[in-house]
Amino acid sequence: MTFANYFDGFAVIHAAFVHPQRRRHFERELKRVGIHDFSITETRPVTDDDGRLRNYSGRANGLLSLADGFLSSISLAESRQWKSVVIMEDDIVFRHDFCRRWSSIEAELSRVDWGVLTLHRAPSDGKFIVSEPILGTRLIAIQHNTLAHCVIVRSAFYRAFAESLQNCIERGYPCDFFYGIFSYCYPHNLFATNRNLSGQCGSMASSLGGYIRKNNRYSVFRSGNPLECAVMNPLHAGIKRMRDWL
């Protein structure tokens, strides 16, 4: 079974009012990995009089707009009675060998009591890329993560996922802080792939601050094998220290 046929529904969070050109990108990318039937959850601008902004210390209109996109996607999945939903941001990109890598995940996924699945692990402790194995792709249980460009949710956990997002809003957190909140309540139901199968497209300005990700494999997927990590992480740290010094 292919990735496109394994889950009931697919939703793309699209901020057309900010980046309308991204639609061409994600339509092409989804088609490349066999996803032809998907819904688009168009986000709306959050105005400055939105009372939820009081929960944040800085300007957070974009953060709230993205959180609303995730909540709307869950509402869509519930209304259509999907047993599972894949929620993607509109700068989503998949590994070039994604379909082959995914095939090794399917059998394992059917044996795991998962509630939320993400196709990446983010670097931690200031590292630039996270280490992934040279051989093999499998599932691993996680407790924390960042970035939410592809989040997959089972219907039994729709409400728990939505409540985790609402908790982020109430505490003034970015929506990808939901991982820690969700795993605190459901410590055995959050999983990721040990190899980063999804990433964020390079050369696109972020909707949350204008940062433009470099268009190379390390910046897009934030991962590498142990040798690459041994080289790239110290190199990136050194460049950052030099920039700070200058």
Secondary structure per residue as TSV (DSSP state, phi and psi in degrees):
chain	resnum	aa	ss	phi	psi
A	1	M	-	360.0	139.0
A	2	T	-	-84.5	164.5
A	3	F	H	-56.0	-41.3
A	4	A	H	-65.5	-24.7
A	5	N	H	-100.4	-8.1
A	6	Y	H	-78.1	-33.5
A	7	F	S	-109.2	153.5
A	8	D	S	-72.4	-40.6
A	9	G	E	-140.0	155.3
A	10	F	E	-131.7	131.2
A	11	A	E	-132.3	136.2
A	12	V	E	-112.8	124.1
A	13	I	E	-83.1	116.1
A	14	H	E	-124.9	119.4
A	15	A	-	-93.0	76.8
A	16	A	T	-64.0	-26.9
A	17	F	T	-72.9	-14.6
A	18	V	T	-108.8	-50.1
A	19	H	-	-131.1	70.4
A	20	P	T	-62.2	-24.7
A	21	Q	T	-69.9	-15.4
A	22	R	H	-70.0	-19.2
A	23	R	H	-60.6	-41.8
A	24	R	H	-60.0	-39.6
A	25	H	H	-63.2	-54.9
A	26	F	H	-72.1	-28.9
A	27	E	H	-63.4	-40.5
A	28	R	H	-69.1	-41.5
A	29	E	H	-68.7	-41.9
A	30	L	H	-65.6	-40.2
A	31	K	H	-61.2	-37.2
A	32	R	H	-61.2	-33.4
A	33	V	T	-101.3	15.6
A	34	G	T	90.0	9.4
A	35	I	-	-94.6	108.9
A	36	H	-	-110.5	-23.4
A	37	D	-	-109.7	106.1
A	38	F	-	-148.7	159.7
A	39	S	E	-108.8	150.6
A	40	I	E	-110.2	122.2
A	41	T	E	-98.8	101.3
A	42	E	E	-82.3	123.1
A	43	T	-	-80.5	160.8
A	44	R	-	-118.5	152.5
A	45	P	-	-62.1	142.7
A	46	V	-	-95.7	119.9
A	47	T	-	-78.7	160.5
A	48	D	T	-67.8	-13.4
A	49	D	T	-94.0	7.9
A	50	D	-	-68.1	121.0
A	51	G	G	-61.5	-23.7
A	52	R	G	-68.1	-19.9
A	53	L	G	-64.1	-20.9
A	54	R	G	-64.4	-19.2
A	55	N	G	-77.5	-12.9
A	56	Y	-	-108.7	149.5
A	57	S	S	-84.8	-25.1
A	58	G	S	-123.2	-171.0
A	59	R	-	-68.7	122.3
A	60	A	-	-131.7	20.7
A	61	N	H	-57.8	-43.1
A	62	G	H	-67.3	-39.0
A	63	L	H	-61.0	-43.4
A	64	L	H	-68.4	-37.3
A	65	S	H	-62.1	-41.4
A	66	L	H	-66.9	-43.6
A	67	A	H	-59.7	-40.7
A	68	D	H	-61.8	-34.9
A	69	G	H	-64.5	-40.2
A	70	F	H	-66.8	-43.2
A	71	L	H	-64.2	-39.0
A	72	S	H	-66.3	-36.1
A	73	S	H	-65.6	-38.8
A	74	I	H	-66.5	-41.3
A	75	S	H	-61.5	-39.6
A	76	L	H	-62.2	-45.6
A	77	A	H	-61.7	-39.7
A	78	E	H	-67.1	-42.6
A	79	S	H	-66.0	-30.1
A	80	R	T	-94.6	1.5
A	81	Q	T	56.9	39.7
A	82	W	-	-71.6	142.0
A	83	K	S	-79.7	-16.3
A	84	S	E	-160.2	154.5
A	85	V	E	-141.7	138.7
A	86	V	E	-102.6	115.7
A	87	I	E	-106.3	123.2
A	88	M	E	-125.0	145.8
A	89	E	E	-82.5	160.7
A	90	D	T	-77.9	0.5
A	91	D	T	-106.2	20.0
A	92	I	E	-58.9	141.6
A	93	V	E	-144.5	144.2
A	94	F	E	-113.2	152.9
A	95	R	-	-57.1	151.9
A	96	H	T	-63.7	-28.7
A	97	D	T	-105.7	31.9
A	98	F	H	-57.3	-46.8
A	99	C	H	-61.4	-40.1
A	100	R	H	-68.6	-42.6
A	101	R	H	-64.5	-39.1
A	102	W	H	-64.2	-33.8
A	103	S	H	-58.3	-30.4
A	104	S	H	-79.7	-12.8
A	105	I	H	-86.5	-32.1
A	106	E	H	-56.2	-51.0
A	107	A	H	-61.2	-38.6
A	108	E	H	-69.5	-37.1
A	109	L	H	-63.1	-35.0
A	110	S	T	-69.3	-15.7
A	111	R	T	-101.6	0.4
A	112	V	S	-112.1	138.3
A	113	D	-	-86.1	75.2
A	114	W	-	-91.6	149.9
A	115	G	S	-115.1	-44.6
A	116	V	E	-129.8	134.0
A	117	L	E	-127.1	133.4
A	118	T	E	-124.4	149.0
A	119	L	S	-95.5	23.4
A	120	H	-	-155.5	161.7
A	121	R	-	-124.2	136.1
A	122	A	-	-90.2	149.4
A	123	P	-	-61.6	152.8
A	124	S	-	-131.6	172.9
A	125	D	T	57.2	33.5
A	126	G	T	77.5	5.5
A	127	K	-	-73.5	154.6
A	128	F	S	-82.8	-44.1
A	129	I	S	-129.6	155.4
A	130	V	E	-100.0	146.5
A	131	S	E	-78.0	134.4
A	132	E	-	-128.1	158.3
A	133	P	-	-69.0	155.3
A	134	I	S	-71.8	-39.7
A	135	L	S	-122.7	147.7
A	136	G	-	83.1	141.2
A	137	T	-	-128.5	126.2
A	138	R	-	-148.6	177.6
A	139	L	E	-92.7	145.9
A	140	I	E	-135.5	145.4
A	141	A	E	-76.6	138.0
A	142	I	-	-129.9	162.5
A	143	Q	S	-113.8	-29.8
A	144	H	-	-139.3	158.6
A	145	N	-	-167.4	168.3
A	146	T	-	-136.1	168.9
A	147	L	-	71.1	142.9
A	148	A	-	-142.1	42.2
A	149	H	S	-73.1	-18.1
A	150	C	E	-150.1	107.0
A	151	V	E	-123.9	127.8
A	152	I	E	-113.0	130.9
A	153	V	E	-129.1	135.2
A	154	R	E	-84.9	148.7
A	155	S	G	-59.1	-34.1
A	156	A	G	-63.2	-15.5
A	157	F	G	-117.9	12.8
A	158	Y	H	-57.1	-49.6
A	159	R	H	-66.1	-39.3
A	160	A	H	-64.2	-39.7
A	161	F	H	-64.5	-46.9
A	162	A	H	-62.8	-40.1
A	163	E	H	-66.7	-34.5
A	164	S	H	-64.3	-40.2
A	165	L	H	-65.4	-44.1
A	166	Q	H	-61.5	-36.4
A	167	N	H	-63.5	-38.7
A	168	C	H	-60.7	-44.5
A	169	I	H	-63.0	-44.4
A	170	E	H	-65.4	-28.2
A	171	R	H	-95.7	-3.0
A	172	G	T	75.6	33.6
A	173	Y	-	-101.8	154.0
A	174	P	-	-61.5	154.7
A	175	C	G	-67.6	-22.7
A	176	D	G	-77.3	0.6
A	177	F	G	-74.9	-5.0
A	178	F	H	-59.4	-27.6
A	179	Y	H	-55.3	-50.6
A	180	G	H	-65.6	-38.5
A	181	I	H	-67.4	-44.6
A	182	F	H	-63.0	-47.0
A	183	S	H	-70.0	-24.9
A	184	Y	H	-65.2	-39.8
A	185	C	H	-83.0	-31.6
A	186	Y	S	-131.6	75.8
A	187	P	T	-67.9	-10.5
A	188	H	T	-118.2	15.9
A	189	N	S	-124.5	10.5
A	190	L	E	-110.5	122.9
A	191	F	E	-131.5	158.3
A	192	A	E	-141.5	163.1
A	193	T	E	-82.5	144.9
A	194	N	S	-76.0	-7.4
A	195	R	S	-122.3	132.6
A	196	N	-	-73.5	103.7
A	197	L	-	-90.6	-15.3
A	198	S	E	-128.7	153.8
A	199	G	E	-151.9	-167.6
A	200	Q	E	-119.3	132.4
A	201	C	-	-59.3	137.0
A	202	G	T	-76.6	166.4
A	203	S	T	66.8	18.5
A	204	M	-	-117.1	129.7
A	205	A	B	-69.5	134.2
A	206	S	-	-66.4	144.5
A	207	S	T	-74.7	-12.7
A	208	L	T	-112.9	54.3
A	209	G	T	130.3	-7.4
A	210	G	-	86.8	-1.3
A	211	Y	-	-59.4	134.6
A	212	I	B	-108.7	117.3
A	213	R	-	-73.9	136.4
A	214	K	-	-65.9	148.3
A	215	N	S	-94.2	62.5
A	216	N	S	-133.8	165.1
A	217	R	H	-59.5	-38.2
A	218	Y	H	-68.6	-40.9
A	219	S	H	-73.7	-35.0
A	220	V	H	-73.1	-45.8
A	221	F	H	-105.1	-10.6
A	222	R	-	51.5	40.7
A	223	S	E	-150.4	162.7
A	224	G	E	-169.6	166.5
A	225	N	-	-72.9	170.6
A	226	P	H	-54.7	-37.7
A	227	L	H	-66.7	-43.5
A	228	E	H	-62.2	-39.9
A	229	C	H	-63.2	-40.5
A	230	A	H	-64.0	-26.4
A	231	V	H	-93.7	-49.1
A	232	M	H	-73.4	-38.9
A	233	N	H	-64.7	-48.8
A	234	P	H	-64.3	-35.9
A	235	L	H	-63.3	-45.5
A	236	H	H	-64.3	-41.8
A	237	A	H	-62.9	-39.7
A	238	G	H	-65.9	-41.7
A	239	I	H	-63.2	-40.7
A	240	K	H	-64.0	-42.4
A	241	R	H	-64.3	-37.8
A	242	M	H	-64.9	-42.8
A	243	R	H	-62.7	-42.0
A	244	D	H	-63.1	-39.4
A	245	W	H	-67.7	-39.9
A	246	L	-	-71.2	360.0
